[in-house]
Amino acid sequence: MIIKYNLRARKILANNIIFFRLENEWSQEDFADKLGTTPTYVSTLENAKRNMRIDYIGHIADTLGVSIEQLFKERPKVENHRIPRR
């Protein structure tokens, strides 16, 4: 049961990362630069493939300009999450 909730939370977080990244009109590359990481790592976050520490979730929230609570709000699934590189 715990695994099911962990995956659900990761999927909600991943969808919200995409949602807010798109609101900021950032590509994965733009967001990765702002986070200080790689586009590959951002992709793993956005595809719910990686667990992360709570302090890193705070770093993501700060970078996106939102609260941690907003990152865990359930929203409709973001279907198209591509923004071309600049």
Secondary structure as UniProt FT lines:
FT   HELIX           2..23
FT   TURN            24..25
FT   HELIX           28..35
FT   HELIX           39..46
FT   TURN            47..48
FT   HELIX           54..64
FT   HELIX           68..71
//
